[in-house]
């Protein structure tokens, strides 16, 4: 493991002008300029306000995960309304990454939905309890929902719809499948996992591809920021079940278990993120009793695989 130390930035201190000198400058201002000063100051204040407002609006267009160290890998954050594939092998921390991101967002007042096709609501809530993340108050306020869906019953409905529509899924998929609970309008959704959905389709790959493409588009039309968990091999060459998801997604975050001798060390990288600048390197990551922590200055070199 190689540590990259951040360089200290050297600053310079500007000395304030002597009081007498500043007073002397003021006395040289003509009466005509004095009359114009209030109008000029008003324009400067308005310009400064407009500039600050633009900065605020720009900042609001991005989502922060709140995960220690991770957001430092991004210039401003994850663009709102984008889809992100969270890929990695078994035990690399994909579920924790998404749970932690949604929990932090809910604490900021954003409505979040964790949609599980694998683990039960009770088990996911236990994960939150294990990290001492108080989800109960957020659930009462309607800011965080954890819902489990049965993938096989859902795929049966999709297959019936596809047969009726002759392969074209043009109807409102949420109206039929109730992916999003009625009366709930989430800002952020995590889908855990697209691998489970693909498995439920079995050999009917075409049906799965049509559905997953429509699901990506559906979230996009609602300007929902979405995270799709994808189970991969420990040494991935593709980052999803069919390979199409990584092209549909705006971003891909890969979690690794790097083999260092007889042990494995966790690492993470932002493989791509459309519409946002990000650091392109594999960095150290650790699961602690407080959740996931990323070390953006620690680049990791090792063998990925068994």
C-alpha positions as a printed NumPy array, in Angstrom:
array([[  0.   ,   0.   ,   0.   ],
       [  1.371,   3.365,  -1.005],
       [  0.531,   6.516,   0.897],
       [  0.429,   9.813,  -0.955],
       [  0.982,  12.727,   1.384],
       [ -0.892,  15.908,   0.632],
       [  1.315,  18.906,  -0.018],
       [  1.014,  21.828,   2.357],
       [ -0.1  ,  24.938,   0.624],
       [  1.949,  27.961,   1.485],
       [ -0.115,  31.052,   2.062],
       [  0.813,  34.73 ,   2.162],
       [ -0.559,  37.286,   4.594],
       [ -1.538,  40.668,   3.26 ],
       [ -0.937,  43.557,   5.616],
       [ -3.697,  46.085,   5.967],
       [ -2.923,  49.569,   4.75 ],
       [ -2.081,  52.089,   7.517],
       [ -5.09 ,  53.897,   8.855],
       [ -3.742,  57.365,   8.029],
       [ -3.037,  56.408,   4.433],
       [ -6.534,  55.061,   3.894],
       [ -8.008,  58.206,   5.387],
       [ -5.907,  60.311,   3.024],
       [ -7.246,  58.394,   0.026],
       [-10.809,  58.962,   1.133],
       [-10.327,  62.718,   1.329],
       [ -9.308,  62.84 ,  -2.364],
       [-12.686,  61.459,  -3.592],
       [-14.607,  64.141,  -5.429],
       [-18.146,  65.139,  -4.341],
       [-19.448,  63.809,  -7.688],
       [-18.027,  60.345,  -7.006],
       [-19.421,  60.416,  -3.475],
       [-22.942,  60.832,  -4.908],
       [-22.402,  57.912,  -7.266],
       [-20.963,  55.614,  -4.587],
       [-24.281,  54.37 ,  -3.064],
       [-25.547,  53.28 ,  -6.503],
       [-22.233,  51.592,  -7.264],
       [-22.218,  49.805,  -3.892],
       [-25.784,  48.632,  -4.525],
       [-24.756,  47.161,  -7.889],
       [-21.709,  45.46 ,  -6.372],
       [-23.827,  43.965,  -3.562],
       [-26.397,  42.689,  -6.096],
       [-23.648,  41.215,  -8.283],
       [-22.088,  39.485,  -5.271],
       [-25.495,  38.128,  -4.203],
       [-26.169,  36.814,  -7.725],
       [-22.762,  35.164,  -7.848],
       [-23.252,  33.509,  -4.438],
       [-26.75 ,  32.375,  -5.447],
       [-25.369,  30.736,  -8.593],
       [-22.761,  28.954,  -6.489],
       [-25.447,  27.708,  -4.1  ],
       [-27.628,  26.492,  -6.949],
       [-24.673,  24.765,  -8.503],
       [-23.83 ,  23.015,  -5.232],
       [-27.43 ,  21.883,  -4.873],
       [-27.184,  20.049,  -8.194],
       [-24.923,  17.418,  -6.614],
       [-25.416,  14.679,  -4.028],
       [-22.886,  14.03 ,  -1.268],
       [-22.649,  10.511,   0.105],
       [-21.455,  11.696,   3.511],
       [-19.081,   8.701,   3.616],
       [-15.817,   9.718,   5.241],
       [-13.183,  10.249,   2.541],
       [-15.328,   9.201,  -0.429],
       [-16.634,  12.635,  -1.399],
       [-13.019,  13.871,  -1.578],
       [-12.633,  11.683,  -4.688],
       [-15.254,  13.823,  -6.445],
       [-14.902,  17.442,  -7.506],
       [-18.393,  18.448,  -6.354],
       [-20.357,  15.265,  -5.787],
       [-22.647,  12.931,  -7.696],
       [-24.888,  14.867, -10.115],
       [-28.515,  14.744,  -9.034],
       [-30.788,  12.602, -11.174],
       [-28.008,  10.302, -12.368],
       [-27.798,   6.512, -12.094],
       [-24.815,   4.861, -10.437],
       [-23.807,   1.212, -10.602],
       [-22.211,   0.01 ,  -7.345],
       [-20.321,  -3.124,  -8.353],
       [-18.126,  -5.585,  -6.514],
       [-17.629,  -9.114,  -5.294],
       [-19.181, -10.734,  -2.253],
       [-18.421,  -8.966,   1.02 ],
       [-16.868,  -5.847,  -0.483],
       [-19.332,  -3.443,   1.169],
       [-21.843,  -2.61 ,  -1.571],
       [-24.888,  -2.767,   0.708],
       [-23.15 ,  -0.73 ,   3.409],
       [-22.133,   1.903,   0.85 ],
       [-25.749,   2.356,  -0.27 ],
       [-27.304,   2.156,   3.197],
       [-24.837,   4.715,   4.527],
       [-25.394,   7.062,   1.581],
       [-29.177,   6.921,   1.963],
       [-29.038,   7.287,   5.746],
       [-26.829,  10.386,   5.456],
       [-29.076,  11.872,   2.758],
       [-32.187,  11.258,   4.879],
       [-30.521,  13.089,   7.76 ],
       [-30.152,  16.081,   5.428],
       [-33.902,  15.989,   4.762],
       [-33.9  ,  14.097,   1.457],
       [-36.457,  11.331,   0.891],
       [-34.759,   7.983,   0.373],
       [-35.987,   4.53 ,  -0.648],
       [-33.967,   1.348,  -0.228],
       [-35.501,  -1.281,  -2.483],
       [-34.317,  -4.787,  -1.65 ],
       [-34.751,  -7.879,  -3.801],
       [-32.622,  -9.995,  -1.472],
       [-32.391,  -9.206,   2.253],
       [-35.452,  -8.561,   4.396],
       [-36.341,  -5.179,   5.868],
       [-35.53 ,  -6.487,   9.348],
       [-32.057,  -7.625,   8.38 ],
       [-31.24 ,  -4.347,   6.636],
       [-32.446,  -2.381,   9.645],
       [-30.205,  -4.54 ,  11.813],
       [-27.264,  -3.432,   9.644],
       [-28.233,   0.161,  10.457],
       [-28.415,  -0.685,  14.157],
       [-24.999,  -2.37 ,  14.032],
       [-23.463,   0.943,  12.987],
       [-25.615,   2.86 ,  15.492],
       [-27.428,   4.711,  12.711],
       [-30.753,   5.802,  14.22 ],
       [-33.167,   5.075,  11.371],
       [-36.383,   4.995,  13.423],
       [-36.901,   8.75 ,  13.642],
       [-36.144,   9.12 ,   9.916],
       [-38.683,   6.407,   9.112],
       [-41.349,   8.151,  11.232],
       [-40.694,  11.423,   9.418],
       [-41.09 ,   9.693,   6.046],
       [-37.501,  10.376,   5.025],
       [-36.259,   6.78 ,   4.856],
       [-38.134,   3.715,   3.626],
       [-36.809,   0.181,   3.32 ],
       [-38.988,  -2.087,   1.185],
       [-38.463,  -5.661,   0.111],
       [-39.823,  -6.935,  -3.208],
       [-40.088, -10.535,  -4.309],
       [-38.093, -10.73 ,  -7.581],
       [-39.763, -13.893,  -8.959],
       [-43.332, -12.621,  -8.652],
       [-42.234,  -9.326, -10.2  ],
       [-40.573, -10.994, -13.172],
       [-43.691, -13.114, -13.771],
       [-45.722,  -9.902, -14.082],
       [-43.118,  -8.373, -16.412],
       [-43.076, -11.448, -18.654],
       [-46.872, -11.353, -18.914],
       [-46.747,  -7.673, -19.855],
       [-44.039,  -8.28 , -22.447],
       [-46.015, -11.095, -24.039],
       [-49.1  ,  -8.906, -24.246],
       [-47.164,  -5.948, -25.623],
       [-45.162,  -8.159, -28.023],
       [-41.831,  -7.378, -26.418],
       [-42.401,  -3.638, -25.958],
       [-42.767,  -2.493, -22.365],
       [-44.348,   0.907, -22.977],
       [-46.664,   1.117, -19.99 ],
       [-45.95 ,   2.756, -16.641],
       [-43.909,   0.055, -14.927],
       [-44.426,   1.642, -11.514],
       [-48.206,   1.604, -11.92 ],
       [-48.151,  -2.161, -12.459],
       [-45.241,  -3.227, -10.216],
       [-45.468,  -0.529,  -7.516],
       [-41.693,  -0.198,  -7.378],
       [-42.12 ,   3.102,  -5.554],
       [-44.69 ,   3.056,  -2.704],
       [-47.812,   5.112,  -3.35 ],
       [-47.638,   8.671,  -2.034],
       [-43.863,   8.524,  -1.638],
       [-41.669,  10.637,  -3.909],
       [-38.036,   9.725,  -3.259],
       [-35.035,  11.864,  -4.12 ],
       [-32.678,   8.888,  -3.921],
       [-33.258,   5.164,  -4.528],
       [-31.001,   2.163,  -4.004],
       [-31.856,  -1.092,  -5.813],
       [-30.347,  -4.163,  -4.141],
       [-29.688,  -5.86 ,  -6.425],
       [-30.003,  -5.969, -10.189],
       [-28.176,  -9.313,  -9.997],
       [-31.124, -10.796,  -8.093],
       [-33.561,  -9.408, -10.679],
       [-31.508, -10.857, -13.54 ],
       [-31.406, -14.253, -11.8  ],
       [-35.194, -14.223, -11.45 ],
       [-35.53 , -13.81 , -15.223],
       [-33.404, -16.918, -15.7  ],
       [-32.595, -17.551, -19.362],
       [-35.044, -14.917, -20.6  ],
       [-32.304, -12.336, -21.096],
       [-34.23 , -10.241, -23.605],
       [-37.035,  -9.651, -21.118],
       [-34.55 ,  -8.609, -18.468],
       [-32.781,  -6.191, -20.806],
       [-36.025,  -4.51 , -21.811],
       [-37.101,  -4.198, -18.178],
       [-33.794,  -2.873, -16.821],
       [-33.542,  -0.299, -19.609],
       [-37.071,   0.901, -18.823],
       [-36.239,   1.037, -15.098],
       [-33.192,   3.231, -15.706],
       [-35.268,   5.516, -17.934],
       [-38.133,   5.628, -15.444],
       [-35.896,   6.87 , -12.631],
       [-34.3  ,   9.337, -15.036],
       [-37.673,  10.884, -15.981],
       [-38.403,  11.393, -12.277],
       [-34.924,  12.96 , -11.786],
       [-34.216,  10.434,  -9.041],
       [-30.603,   9.777,  -8.101],
       [-30.36 ,   5.989,  -8.216],
       [-27.831,   3.416,  -7.026],
       [-27.962,  -0.082,  -8.533],
       [-26.037,  -2.772,  -6.671],
       [-24.372,  -5.349,  -8.902],
       [-22.702,  -8.565,  -7.739],
       [-19.539,  -9.359,  -9.708],
       [-16.572, -11.666,  -9.528],
       [-13.685, -10.595,  -7.303],
       [-11.737,  -9.789, -10.459],
       [-14.423,  -8.215, -12.662],
       [-14.069,  -7.795, -16.405],
       [-17.682,  -6.641, -16.636],
       [-19.528,  -4.889, -13.835],
       [-23.046,  -6.25 , -14.252],
       [-24.984,  -9.399, -15.129],
       [-25.548,  -8.655, -18.799],
       [-22.972,  -5.932, -19.391],
       [-25.651,  -3.485, -20.534],
       [-26.141,  -1.89 , -17.11 ],
       [-22.689,  -0.308, -17.005],
       [-23.493,   1.483, -20.275],
       [-26.947,   2.577, -19.115],
       [-25.533,   3.914, -15.839],
       [-24.062,   7.403, -15.631],
       [-21.548,   6.257, -13.051],
       [-19.757,   3.106, -11.948],
       [-18.252,   2.693,  -8.479],
       [-16.246,  -0.505,  -7.999],
       [-15.461,  -2.069,  -4.618],
       [-12.587,  -4.534,  -4.383],
       [-11.113,  -7.104,  -2.021],
       [ -7.454,  -6.877,  -2.998],
       [ -5.252,  -9.845,  -2.208],
       [ -2.094,  -8.889,  -0.34 ],
       [ -0.244, -12.08 ,   0.479],
       [ -2.559, -14.188,   2.64 ],
       [ -4.961, -11.393,   3.466],
       [ -7.423,  -9.212,   1.605],
       [ -7.665,  -5.456,   1.867],
       [-10.691,  -3.458,   0.819],
       [-10.36 ,  -0.803,  -1.862],
       [-12.597,   1.36 ,  -4.014],
       [-12.542,   3.376,  -7.225],
       [-14.837,   5.657,  -9.184],
       [-14.552,   4.05 , -12.603],
       [-16.734,   6.621, -14.366],
       [-19.128,   9.429, -13.506],
       [-20.721,  11.434, -16.301],
       [-21.093,  15.139, -15.683],
       [-18.629,  15.232, -12.792],
       [-14.879,  15.375, -12.378],
       [-13.378,  12.664, -10.2  ],
       [-10.057,  11.142,  -9.246],
       [ -9.115,   8.085, -11.251],
       [ -7.326,   5.792,  -8.855],
       [ -7.933,   2.797,  -6.596],
       [ -7.791,   3.873,  -2.964],
       [ -7.917,   2.138,   0.391],
       [-11.268,   1.606,   2.094],
       [-12.261,   0.058,   5.385],
       [-15.45 ,  -1.049,   7.128],
       [-15.321,   0.219,  10.714],
       [-17.838,   0.198,  13.576],
       [-18.97 ,   3.611,  12.254],
       [-19.502,   2.379,   8.709],
       [-17.43 ,   2.738,   5.59 ],
       [-14.365,   4.966,   5.564],
       [-12.356,   5.782,   2.438],
       [ -8.752,   6.989,   2.404],
       [ -8.415,   9.098,  -0.765],
       [ -4.688,   9.724,  -0.345],
       [ -3.79 ,   6.055,  -0.016],
       [ -3.465,   4.484,  -3.44 ],
       [ -3.613,   0.709,  -3.437],
       [ -1.689,  -1.68 ,  -5.618],
       [ -2.397,  -5.386,  -5.44 ],
       [ -3.802,  -8.435,  -7.118],
       [ -7.553,  -8.5  ,  -7.534],
       [ -8.864, -12.025,  -7.399],
       [ -8.8  , -15.271,  -5.586]])
